[in-house]
Amino acid sequence: MSKEQCIQAFRRFISRRKQPKHIISDNAKNLIAASKEIIELNRIEGETLEWEFITPGAPWQGGIYERMVGVVKRSLKRAIGTKYLNNAELITLIVELEAIINERPLVDIEEIGLVLRPEDFLHPGSALGERLIGGKDYNRNNATANIGNSQTKELKHQYMTTCKRLDHLWKIWRGEYLEELRKRAQRKHRGPRSRIRREPEIDELVLLKGDCPRNTWKMGRVHKLLRGKDGVCRSPVIRTANGNELVRAVGHLYPLEISSRENGKEEHSPGECR
């Protein structure tokens, strides 16, 4: 991607998401060249933009975004495989995947009973599932039931193919994302492989393993810890939003991406580089 293409991509971004105040990126030459022109244009227009580059030769410093980029790349590769998508189909799939990613639960705000998503910062108060075509509140069969002639039948076929492809991508992305959450929890709680590395906390909100419709997440709050004779909890009791109580293995529970319980009390190990 050239400097000019980077600038065009940035213009498309701010047209959809508005002007950012702070950007973090790697040290690619095209990004460095583009940043100079973009910052200068912002200065002329009286706006301030800070562009922060990670340390050269230290890609791990970009982990805040690289992990999510990696999940998206693996998901697209598995969902598309060797299939051919034209430019319009590929752009549509990527933009709809963007919507799915921004709907993921980030952090539990217990005080007000709210689970924040990236979408809540981009479009406060939005209901993504109602806005997306093919979302959880959209009936595909009713939408295409009255289509009759050959031209519209082809449109129906293309539409249904797109929906199936997106459903397939959702299942793959959700699995990749949950696995990344598990790895993240393991990195934070290092220990012998034979031991459970992280024990759930009472009242902690967790994601539950299991299939669910696109843009929806099975969640529950830890209600009780069932301990074995060795004192280790392997199967906590989870209370769902409708009041049902489920017993699930610790391995089928996933902590949220940002833990409100760890914020402010997490201590770094001596010599640990963050």
FILUM-756225 format. One line per 10 residues: their letters; for each residue x, y, z of C-alpha. Coordinates in pm, whole numbers, plus 50000, padded with zeros to 5 digits. Layout:
BEGIN
A	X:Y:Z ~ ...
//
This chain:
BEGIN
MSKEQCIQAF	50000:50000:50000 ~ 50143:50334:49897 ~ 50141:50660:50094 ~ 49854:50790:49882 ~ 49650:50474:49943 ~ 49709:50508:50318 ~ 49580:50864:50309 ~ 49272:50758:50111 ~ 49208:50476:50361 ~ 49236:50725:50647
RRFISRRKQP	48986:50958:50476 ~ 48740:50670:50442 ~ 48791:50584:50807 ~ 48722:50932:50944 ~ 48420:50966:50715 ~ 48267:50663:50890 ~ 48413:50693:51241 ~ 48497:51062:51277 ~ 48837:51219:51347 ~ 49048:51036:51609
KHIISDNAKN	49266:51226:51857 ~ 49529:50956:51902 ~ 49655:50683:51667 ~ 49890:50393:51747 ~ 50054:50205:51460 ~ 50369:50023:51353 ~ 50662:50183:51172 ~ 50581:50094:50812 ~ 50731:50351:50574 ~ 50397:50421:50408
LIAASKEIIE	50235:50494:50747 ~ 50518:50724:50852 ~ 50498:50917:50523 ~ 50118:50937:50536 ~ 50116:51048:50899 ~ 50327:51355:50822 ~ 50082:51481:50560 ~ 49775:51395:50766 ~ 49912:51569:51077 ~ 50004:51876:50871
LNRIEGETLE	49655:51891:50717 ~ 49502:51866:51063 ~ 49729:52147:51186 ~ 49620:52373:50901 ~ 49255:52302:50985 ~ 49319:52382:51350 ~ 49281:52024:51476 ~ 49526:51824:51686 ~ 49617:51466:51601 ~ 49877:51258:51787
WEFITPGAPW	50027:50968:51591 ~ 50225:50728:51808 ~ 50455:50469:51652 ~ 50560:50159:51843 ~ 50932:50099:51899 ~ 51109:49974:51583 ~ 51181:49602:51601 ~ 50931:49552:51885 ~ 50610:49427:51715 ~ 50477:49291:52046
QGGIYERMVG	50409:49650:52152 ~ 50129:49648:51895 ~ 49960:49358:52069 ~ 49666:49583:52156 ~ 49553:49559:51794 ~ 49762:49280:51637 ~ 49583:49002:51827 ~ 49246:49114:51695 ~ 49388:49154:51344 ~ 49524:48800:51367
VVKRSLKRAI	49184:48662:51473 ~ 49016:48838:51179 ~ 49273:48712:50928 ~ 49245:48352:51047 ~ 48866:48372:51043 ~ 48852:48509:50688 ~ 49100:48251:50565 ~ 48901:47963:50713 ~ 48562:48101:50602 ~ 48658:48186:50243
GTKYLNNAEL	48918:47917:50178 ~ 48974:47878:49805 ~ 48637:48030:49708 ~ 48642:48323:49467 ~ 48478:48645:49585 ~ 48448:48948:49364 ~ 48545:49289:49503 ~ 48191:49383:49608 ~ 48135:49051:49789 ~ 48468:49075:49972
ITLIVELEAI	48407:49435:50085 ~ 48056:49344:50204 ~ 48186:49046:50401 ~ 48462:49250:50566 ~ 48231:49537:50660 ~ 47975:49295:50809 ~ 48256:49123:50999 ~ 48353:49467:51129 ~ 48000:49502:51267 ~ 48022:49160:51433
INERPLVDIE	48354:49248:51597 ~ 48221:49578:51730 ~ 47928:49395:51889 ~ 48149:49176:52110 ~ 48115:49228:52490 ~ 48418:49406:52637 ~ 48362:49479:53005 ~ 48091:49430:53267 ~ 47982:49749:53445 ~ 47814:49589:53747
EIGLVLRPED	47706:49917:53907 ~ 47459:49993:53627 ~ 47403:49642:53493 ~ 47557:49714:53153 ~ 47800:49522:52935 ~ 47994:49769:52721 ~ 48077:49690:52357 ~ 48295:49882:52109 ~ 47966:49968:51936 ~ 47854:50163:52243
FLHPGSALGE	48141:50408:52189 ~ 48090:50432:51813 ~ 47709:50454:51815 ~ 47581:50500:52172 ~ 47246:50333:52234 ~ 47246:50138:51908 ~ 47095:49791:51866 ~ 47319:49630:51606 ~ 47116:49310:51568 ~ 46811:49510:51460
RLIGGKDYNR	47003:49722:51214 ~ 47197:49449:51033 ~ 47026:49271:50744 ~ 47015:48906:50844 ~ 47060:48996:51211 ~ 46901:48807:51500 ~ 46565:48986:51466 ~ 46541:48947:51089 ~ 46333:48666:50933 ~ 46501:48564:50609
NNATANIGNS	46223:48327:50501 ~ 45957:48600:50525 ~ 46185:48848:50352 ~ 46222:48626:50046 ~ 45888:48439:50045 ~ 45720:48657:49782 ~ 46003:48657:49531 ~ 45884:48498:49209 ~ 46039:48578:48870 ~ 46374:48445:48751
QTKELKHQYM	46561:48774:48797 ~ 46450:48812:49157 ~ 46512:48442:49222 ~ 46874:48501:49132 ~ 46879:48796:49373 ~ 46732:48571:49643 ~ 46997:48308:49575 ~ 47278:48563:49603 ~ 47129:48705:49922 ~ 47087:48365:50088
TTCKRLDHLW	47441:48268:49984 ~ 47576:48587:50144 ~ 47382:48521:50467 ~ 47508:48162:50487 ~ 47863:48278:50426 ~ 47831:48540:50700 ~ 47682:48285:50944 ~ 47975:48054:50869 ~ 48220:48340:50925 ~ 48047:48427:51256
KIWRGEYLEE	48092:48073:51390 ~ 48459:48067:51291 ~ 48534:48417:51423 ~ 48354:48351:51751 ~ 48556:48031:51804 ~ 48884:48208:51724 ~ 48795:48499:51953 ~ 48698:48275:52247 ~ 49022:48082:52206 ~ 49214:48412:52215
LRKRAQRKHR	49035:48503:52539 ~ 49140:48168:52687 ~ 49504:48222:52586 ~ 49495:48573:52731 ~ 49369:48441:53065 ~ 49641:48174:53064 ~ 49911:48434:53000 ~ 49789:48634:53299 ~ 49775:48332:53529 ~ 50081:48126:53458
GPRSRIRREP	50115:47791:53629 ~ 50177:47418:53576 ~ 49976:47264:53293 ~ 49811:47015:53528 ~ 49649:47290:53733 ~ 49356:47518:53653 ~ 49519:47850:53579 ~ 49235:48083:53662 ~ 48948:48033:53902 ~ 48623:48223:53831
EIDELVLLKG	48511:48482:54085 ~ 48168:48510:54242 ~ 47945:48754:54045 ~ 48193:48763:53755 ~ 48029:48787:53412 ~ 48158:48523:53172 ~ 48094:48405:52817 ~ 47963:48049:52784 ~ 48075:47792:52531 ~ 47805:47684:52286
DCPRNTWKMG	47644:47770:51954 ~ 47429:48083:51932 ~ 47280:48301:51656 ~ 47494:48561:51485 ~ 47566:48876:51690 ~ 47448:48713:52012 ~ 47658:48587:52302 ~ 47569:48339:52573 ~ 47660:48503:52901 ~ 47605:48433:53269
RVHKLLRGKD	47722:48541:53612 ~ 47916:48311:53843 ~ 47679:48229:54130 ~ 47857:47957:54325 ~ 48190:47774:54321 ~ 48163:47395:54353 ~ 48491:47267:54495 ~ 48632:46916:54490 ~ 48802:46737:54777 ~ 49127:46909:54684
GVCRSPVIRT	48962:47250:54724 ~ 48982:47334:54353 ~ 48675:47464:54169 ~ 48628:47286:53836 ~ 48253:47331:53782 ~ 48100:47659:53903 ~ 47727:47734:53901 ~ 47634:47999:53644 ~ 47317:48208:53666 ~ 47185:48334:53330
ANGNELVRAV	46978:48645:53257 ~ 46649:48451:53277 ~ 46735:48320:53625 ~ 46830:47966:53523 ~ 47127:47808:53697 ~ 47371:47597:53498 ~ 47672:47392:53605 ~ 47956:47437:53358 ~ 48316:47324:53349 ~ 48575:47597:53397
GHLYPLEISS	48711:47511:53053 ~ 48376:47614:52900 ~ 48384:47962:53052 ~ 48562:48263:52904 ~ 48639:48588:53092 ~ 48553:48914:52918 ~ 48822:49091:52718 ~ 48855:49365:52982 ~ 48809:49269:53346 ~ 48661:49545:53562
RENGKEEHSP	48770:49343:53867 ~ 49137:49347:53771 ~ 49153:49714:53675 ~ 49342:49909:53931 ~ 49455:49608:54132 ~ 49666:49419:53881 ~ 50030:49402:53981 ~ 50311:49343:53736 ~ 50565:49081:53816 ~ 50920:49205:53878
GECR	51105:49238:53552 ~ 50790:49180:53347 ~ 50777:49397:53035 ~ 50433:49523:52929
//
